Amino acid sequence: MIDLKAGFIPLLDAAILIMAQENGFVEEHGLNLKLVKETSWANIRDRVSVGQFDVAQMIAPLPIAQNLGLSPLNVSLIAPFALGLGGNAVTVSNAVFDLMNEQSGDPAKAGAALRRVIQTKRKNGLPNIVFAVVHSFSVHAYELRYWLAACGIQPDTDVAITIVPPALMSDALASGTIDGFCVGEPWNSQAVALGIGEVITTKASIWRSSPEKVLGMRRNWAEQNPETLAKLIVALHKSALWCADLANSEHLASQLAKPKYLGVSETILLKGLRGHVLRNHHQRDFLVFADRAANFPWVSHALWIYSQMLRWGQVKYSQEGQTLAAESYRPDIYRAALRPLGVSLPGGSLKIEGEFLKTTIVPATIGSLALGPDGFFDGVTFDPDDINGYIQKLSSNAALHND
């Protein structure tokens, strides 16, 4: 048996890693996955970088940020496997929710309602609303900013954005330290269950079929252990298919509820697993474990993340930076691991994000694949071959909303 140490954060999208061990998928391939629960993404990043973890669940932008020199340690990271699509939501305090008077979950309507609350607060000389995200380089931060800006709210001036680890979000909201947050499940549903907040929209509403967590590791570890990595990807592929089967959701919730994993009640976990995060609204694609090529590390996802880093001034554009971002995701490793299984794989590594407004059948290496819907709520699409044009379009749209 080959021992692997893997870090994770207590979130629903750690399920693929957890069940790969619990269901024996890794053992089938001669691997023993020792799972270690961490509290913050900064700890995950650092423990992978210094070699305490071989692999880890990571927020999708972390390898890109590190490779662009935006992290303390100069260690190259890669992501050869995605741990699903979606899974996040935006929750606000009861006080803000009552002022919004908007319960549809629609991102455009929720954004318009929030904008009115912000304008009223400004007129009355009250402090800005404070939102928390899990890390500055997280899809949570980018999707929150994207949503706010598309609704005419300036993320850097109209609200304050701070950092809070996922499991502490409810405590921060209950104490009044923050007024809302963007985080993965189960922490949105927990806040609702505690009676301290309400979900106003979801990641799957802002951008359907959007990237979230990846399997991250040091580039040199992957290069030194190609066979081990291939076996791990196969085991995770099997685990993803198992997690995606709704018939397994109750058993999955019972496993994730264990204190050593998420330590949250099965009832709360099932809300995210079954797409019932929004009140009185079922969102089937809230969290996608395996469908829609959910585990494929799309280079266009990496480049969208890079575009948001550019948009919000975290980096300056360079061809080298764009190349580093693109090479952080490794579809070649994913393909090499799964091709022998006869898995139907995407033929390309980039696509226009937001183009599929409904489920679309596309050619694949074997047969075909169903992709999408993957639309952004504002109707804008992202062409990875025109990053600067995309940012200019977003800036123009934001300016129109602020007129």
C-alpha positions as CSV (number, residue, x, y, z in Angstrom):
1,M,0.0,0.0,0.0
2,I,1.2,3.5,-0.8
3,D,0.4,6.0,1.9
4,L,-0.8,9.5,0.8
5,K,-1.6,12.3,3.1
6,A,-4.4,14.6,1.9
7,G,-5.6,17.8,3.4
8,F,-9.3,18.9,3.3
9,I,-11.6,21.6,4.7
10,P,-15.0,20.6,6.2
11,L,-17.2,21.2,3.1
12,L,-19.5,19.2,1.0
13,D,-17.2,19.2,-1.9
14,A,-14.6,17.3,0.1
15,A,-17.0,14.4,-0.4
16,I,-15.1,12.9,-3.4
17,L,-11.9,12.7,-1.4
18,I,-13.6,11.4,1.7
19,M,-15.6,8.7,0.0
20,A,-12.7,7.6,-2.1
21,Q,-11.2,6.4,1.3
22,E,-14.5,5.4,3.0
23,N,-15.7,3.3,0.1
24,G,-12.3,1.7,-0.6
25,F,-11.8,3.1,-4.0
26,V,-8.3,4.1,-3.2
27,E,-7.6,0.8,-1.6
28,E,-8.6,-1.0,-4.8
29,H,-5.6,0.7,-6.4
30,G,-3.1,0.1,-3.7
31,L,-3.4,3.5,-2.0
32,N,-4.1,4.4,1.6
33,L,-5.4,8.0,1.8
34,K,-4.8,9.6,5.2
35,L,-7.2,12.5,5.4
36,V,-6.3,15.5,7.6
37,K,-8.9,18.1,8.4
38,E,-7.7,21.7,8.2
39,T,-9.3,25.0,9.2
40,S,-8.2,27.5,6.5
41,W,-7.1,27.5,2.8
42,A,-3.9,29.3,3.8
43,N,-3.0,26.3,5.9
44,I,-3.8,23.9,3.1
45,R,-1.7,25.9,0.7
46,D,1.3,26.0,3.0
47,R,1.2,22.4,4.1
48,V,1.1,21.2,0.5
49,S,3.9,23.6,-0.3
50,V,6.3,22.4,2.4
51,G,5.4,18.7,1.8
52,Q,3.3,17.9,4.8
53,F,0.5,17.0,2.4
54,D,1.0,15.1,-0.8
55,V,-2.3,16.3,-2.2
56,A,-5.2,18.4,-1.0
57,Q,-8.6,19.8,-1.7
58,M,-8.0,23.4,-2.8
59,I,-10.0,26.3,-3.9
60,A,-9.6,26.5,-7.6
61,P,-7.5,29.8,-7.8
62,L,-4.9,28.7,-5.3
63,P,-2.5,26.9,-7.7
64,I,-2.8,29.8,-10.1
65,A,-2.2,32.5,-7.5
66,Q,0.9,30.6,-6.2
67,N,2.3,30.1,-9.7
68,L,1.9,33.8,-10.3
69,G,4.0,34.6,-7.2
70,L,1.0,35.8,-5.1
71,S,1.7,33.4,-2.2
72,P,4.5,33.4,0.3
73,L,6.2,30.2,-0.9
74,N,7.9,29.8,-4.2
75,V,6.6,26.3,-5.0
76,S,4.8,25.4,-8.2
77,L,1.4,23.8,-7.8
78,I,-0.9,22.0,-10.3
79,A,-4.5,20.9,-10.5
80,P,-5.1,17.7,-12.6
81,F,-8.6,16.9,-11.2
82,A,-11.6,19.1,-10.3
83,L,-13.7,18.1,-7.3
84,G,-17.0,19.2,-8.8
85,L,-18.9,22.2,-10.0
86,G,-20.9,24.7,-7.9
87,G,-21.7,24.3,-4.2
88,N,-21.5,27.9,-2.9
89,A,-24.2,30.3,-1.9
90,V,-24.5,33.9,-0.6
91,T,-26.1,34.3,2.8
92,V,-27.0,37.5,4.7
93,S,-28.1,38.3,8.2
94,N,-31.7,38.4,9.1
95,A,-31.5,42.1,9.4
96,V,-30.2,42.6,5.9
97,F,-32.6,40.0,4.5
98,D,-35.6,41.8,6.0
99,L,-34.5,45.1,4.5
100,M,-34.0,43.4,1.1
101,N,-37.6,42.0,1.0
102,E,-36.6,39.7,-1.8
103,Q,-36.9,35.9,-1.5
104,S,-36.8,34.5,-5.0
105,G,-33.1,33.6,-5.0
106,D,-32.8,35.1,-8.5
107,P,-29.3,36.8,-8.6
108,A,-30.5,39.9,-10.5
109,K,-33.5,40.5,-8.2
110,A,-31.4,39.8,-5.1
111,G,-28.7,42.2,-6.3
112,A,-31.1,44.9,-7.1
113,A,-32.7,44.6,-3.6
114,L,-29.2,44.6,-2.0
115,R,-28.3,47.7,-4.0
116,R,-31.4,49.5,-2.6
117,V,-30.4,48.6,1.0
118,I,-26.8,49.8,0.4
119,Q,-28.1,53.1,-1.0
120,T,-30.4,53.6,1.9
121,K,-27.6,52.9,4.4
122,R,-25.4,55.5,2.6
123,K,-28.1,58.1,2.7
124,N,-28.5,57.6,6.5
125,G,-24.8,57.7,7.1
126,L,-24.6,54.0,8.2
127,P,-21.5,51.8,7.8
128,N,-21.1,49.6,4.7
129,I,-22.4,46.1,4.6
130,V,-19.5,43.6,5.4
131,F,-19.3,40.4,3.4
132,A,-16.9,37.6,4.2
133,V,-15.2,35.2,1.7
134,V,-12.9,32.3,2.5
135,H,-9.7,33.7,0.8
136,S,-8.7,36.6,-1.4
137,F,-7.8,34.1,-4.1
138,S,-11.0,32.1,-4.1
139,V,-13.8,31.6,-6.6
140,H,-16.0,32.8,-3.7
141,A,-14.3,36.2,-3.8
142,Y,-14.6,36.4,-7.6
143,E,-18.2,35.2,-7.9
144,L,-19.2,37.6,-5.1
145,R,-17.5,40.5,-6.8
146,Y,-18.8,39.5,-10.2
147,W,-22.4,39.3,-9.0
148,L,-22.1,42.6,-7.1
149,A,-20.6,44.5,-10.0
150,A,-23.1,43.1,-12.5
151,C,-25.9,44.4,-10.2
152,G,-24.4,47.9,-10.0
153,I,-22.6,47.5,-6.6
154,Q,-19.0,48.4,-6.5
155,P,-17.2,45.7,-4.5
156,D,-14.3,47.9,-3.4
157,T,-16.4,50.9,-2.3
158,D,-20.1,50.0,-1.7
159,V,-19.4,47.1,0.6
160,A,-16.5,45.8,2.6
161,I,-15.1,42.3,1.9
162,T,-13.1,40.4,4.6
163,I,-11.7,36.9,5.1
164,V,-13.2,34.3,7.4
165,P,-12.5,30.5,7.3
166,P,-15.5,28.5,6.2
167,A,-16.4,26.8,9.5
168,L,-16.4,30.2,11.3
169,M,-18.8,32.0,9.0
170,S,-21.9,31.3,11.1
171,D,-20.2,32.5,14.3
172,A,-19.0,35.7,12.5
173,L,-22.6,36.3,11.3
174,A,-24.1,35.6,14.7
175,S,-21.7,38.0,16.4
176,G,-22.5,40.8,14.0
177,T,-18.9,40.9,12.9
178,I,-20.1,40.4,9.3
179,D,-23.4,41.0,7.6
180,G,-23.2,38.3,5.0
181,F,-20.9,35.7,3.4
182,C,-20.2,33.6,0.3
183,V,-19.2,30.1,1.3
184,G,-19.6,26.5,0.3
185,E,-22.1,24.2,1.9
186,P,-23.0,23.2,4.6
187,W,-22.3,26.5,6.2
188,N,-25.1,28.5,4.4
189,S,-27.7,25.9,5.5
190,Q,-26.2,25.8,9.0
191,A,-26.7,29.6,9.3
192,V,-30.4,29.2,8.2
193,A,-30.9,26.3,10.6
194,L,-29.5,28.4,13.5
195,G,-31.9,31.2,12.6
196,I,-29.2,33.8,12.0
197,G,-29.3,34.2,8.3
198,E,-31.0,33.6,4.9
199,V,-29.6,32.4,1.6
200,I,-30.3,35.1,-1.1
201,T,-28.7,33.4,-4.2
202,T,-26.3,30.6,-5.1
203,K,-23.2,30.1,-7.2
204,A,-25.2,27.9,-9.6
205,S,-27.5,30.9,-10.1
206,I,-24.7,33.4,-10.7
207,W,-22.7,31.0,-13.0
208,R,-24.1,27.6,-13.8
209,S,-21.6,24.7,-14.0
210,S,-18.8,26.8,-12.6
211,P,-15.5,25.7,-11.1
212,E,-15.0,25.4,-7.4
213,K,-12.5,23.1,-5.8
214,V,-9.6,21.1,-7.3
215,L,-7.2,18.4,-6.3
216,G,-4.0,20.4,-5.8
217,M,-0.4,19.2,-5.4
218,R,3.2,20.3,-5.9
219,R,4.3,20.0,-9.5
220,N,7.4,18.1,-8.6
221,W,5.5,15.6,-6.6
222,A,3.3,14.9,-9.6
223,E,6.3,14.5,-11.9
224,Q,8.0,12.2,-9.4
225,N,4.9,10.0,-8.8
226,P,3.1,9.7,-12.1
227,E,1.8,6.2,-11.5
228,T,0.5,7.0,-8.0
229,L,-1.2,10.1,-9.3
230,A,-2.9,8.2,-12.1
231,K,-4.2,5.6,-9.6
232,L,-5.5,8.4,-7.4
233,I,-7.3,10.1,-10.3
234,V,-9.0,6.8,-11.2
235,A,-10.1,6.2,-7.6
236,L,-11.4,9.8,-7.4
237,H,-13.3,9.3,-10.7
238,K,-15.0,6.3,-9.2
239,S,-15.8,8.2,-6.0
240,A,-17.2,11.1,-8.0
241,L,-19.6,8.8,-9.8
242,W,-20.7,7.3,-6.6
243,C,-21.2,10.7,-4.9
244,A,-23.2,11.9,-7.9
245,D,-25.8,9.1,-7.5
246,L,-28.7,10.6,-5.5
247,A,-29.6,7.2,-4.3
248,N,-26.4,7.4,-2.2
249,S,-27.1,10.8,-0.7
250,E,-28.3,9.6,2.7
251,H,-25.4,7.3,3.1
252,L,-23.0,10.1,1.9
253,A,-24.6,12.5,4.4
254,S,-24.1,10.0,7.3
255,Q,-20.4,9.6,6.4
256,L,-19.8,13.3,6.0
257,A,-21.6,14.0,9.3
258,K,-18.9,12.2,11.3
259,P,-17.0,14.6,13.6
260,K,-13.7,13.7,11.9
261,Y,-15.1,15.0,8.6
262,L,-17.7,17.8,8.6
263,G,-19.3,17.3,12.0
264,V,-22.7,18.7,10.9
265,S,-26.1,17.1,11.1
266,E,-27.2,14.8,8.2
267,T,-30.3,16.9,7.8
268,I,-28.3,20.1,7.0
269,L,-25.9,18.2,4.8
270,L,-28.8,16.8,2.7
271,K,-30.0,20.3,1.8
272,G,-26.8,20.9,-0.2
273,L,-26.6,17.4,-1.5
274,R,-30.1,17.5,-2.8
275,G,-30.2,21.1,-4.0
276,H,-32.5,22.6,-1.3
277,V,-30.3,25.4,-0.1
278,L,-32.7,28.2,-1.2
279,R,-36.0,28.2,0.7
280,N,-38.9,26.8,-1.3
281,H,-36.7,26.3,-4.3
282,H,-35.1,23.1,-5.7
283,Q,-31.9,23.7,-7.6
284,R,-30.9,20.3,-9.1
285,D,-27.5,21.5,-10.3
286,F,-26.5,23.3,-7.0
287,L,-23.6,20.9,-6.6
288,V,-22.4,18.7,-9.4
289,F,-20.0,15.9,-8.5
290,A,-19.6,14.1,-11.9
291,D,-21.9,15.2,-14.7
292,R,-21.1,17.8,-17.3
293,A,-17.4,16.9,-17.2
294,A,-17.4,18.2,-13.6
295,N,-14.0,16.6,-12.8
296,F,-12.2,17.8,-15.9
297,P,-9.7,20.6,-15.2
298,W,-10.7,23.0,-18.0
299,V,-7.9,25.4,-18.9
300,S,-10.7,27.9,-19.7
301,H,-11.7,27.8,-16.1
302,A,-8.1,28.6,-15.1
303,L,-8.0,31.5,-17.6
304,W,-11.4,32.9,-16.3
305,I,-9.9,33.0,-12.8
306,Y,-6.8,34.8,-14.3
307,S,-9.2,37.3,-15.9
308,Q,-10.7,38.1,-12.5
309,M,-7.3,38.5,-10.9
310,L,-6.6,41.1,-13.7
311,R,-10.0,42.7,-13.3
312,W,-9.6,43.3,-9.6
313,G,-6.0,44.5,-9.7
314,Q,-4.4,41.5,-8.1
315,V,-2.0,41.0,-11.1
316,K,-1.0,42.9,-14.2
317,Y,-1.4,41.3,-17.6
318,S,1.5,39.6,-19.2
319,Q,1.8,36.7,-21.7
320,E,3.9,34.9,-19.2
321,G,1.3,35.3,-16.5
322,Q,-1.4,34.0,-18.8
323,T,0.7,31.0,-19.7
324,L,1.5,30.3,-16.0
325,A,-2.3,30.4,-15.2
326,A,-3.2,28.1,-18.1
327,E,-0.5,25.6,-17.2
328,S,-1.6,25.4,-13.6
329,Y,-4.5,23.1,-14.8
330,R,-3.4,19.8,-16.2
331,P,-6.0,18.1,-18.4
332,D,-3.2,16.1,-20.0
333,I,-2.7,14.2,-16.7
334,Y,-6.4,13.7,-16.3
335,R,-6.8,12.3,-19.8
336,A,-3.8,10.0,-19.4
337,A,-5.1,8.5,-16.2
338,L,-8.7,7.9,-17.4
339,R,-8.2,7.1,-21.1
340,P,-7.4,3.4,-20.4
341,L,-10.7,3.0,-18.7
342,G,-12.6,4.0,-21.8
343,V,-14.0,7.1,-20.2
344,S,-15.5,9.7,-22.6
345,L,-13.3,12.8,-22.3
346,P,-13.5,16.3,-23.7
347,G,-11.5,16.6,-27.0
348,G,-10.3,20.1,-26.2
349,S,-9.1,21.8,-23.0
350,L,-10.7,25.2,-23.5
351,K,-14.3,26.3,-24.3
352,I,-16.2,29.5,-24.4
353,E,-17.6,29.8,-20.8
354,G,-21.2,30.7,-20.6
355,E,-22.0,29.7,-24.1
356,F,-24.3,26.7,-23.3
357,L,-27.7,28.0,-22.2
358,K,-29.0,24.4,-22.1
359,T,-27.6,20.9,-21.9
360,T,-25.6,20.5,-25.1
361,I,-24.1,17.3,-26.6
362,V,-20.6,17.8,-27.8
363,P,-18.1,15.4,-29.5
364,A,-15.7,13.6,-27.1
365,T,-12.7,11.2,-27.3
366,I,-15.2,8.4,-27.2
367,G,-18.8,9.1,-28.3
368,S,-20.1,12.4,-26.9
369,L,-20.5,14.4,-23.7
370,A,-23.3,16.4,-22.3
371,L,-22.0,19.9,-21.2
372,G,-23.9,22.8,-19.7
373,P,-26.0,24.7,-19.1
374,D,-23.1,27.0,-18.0
375,G,-24.5,30.5,-18.5
376,F,-23.7,33.5,-16.4
377,F,-26.8,35.3,-15.0
378,D,-26.0,38.5,-16.9
379,G,-25.6,36.8,-20.2
380,V,-21.9,37.7,-20.8
381,T,-19.7,34.9,-22.2
382,F,-16.0,34.4,-21.6
383,D,-13.8,33.7,-24.6
384,P,-10.4,32.5,-23.3
385,D,-8.7,33.8,-26.5
386,D,-9.8,37.4,-25.7
387,I,-9.3,38.1,-22.0
388,N,-8.7,41.8,-22.4
389,G,-11.8,42.2,-24.5
390,Y,-13.8,40.3,-21.8
391,I,-12.6,42.6,-19.0
392,Q,-13.4,45.7,-21.0
393,K,-16.9,44.3,-21.7
394,L,-17.5,43.7,-18.0
395,S,-16.2,47.2,-17.1
396,S,-18.6,48.8,-19.7
397,N,-21.5,46.8,-18.3
398,A,-20.7,47.8,-14.7
399,A,-20.5,51.4,-15.8
400,L,-24.0,51.2,-17.4
401,H,-25.4,49.8,-14.2
402,N,-24.0,52.6,-12.2
403,D,-25.5,55.4,-14.4
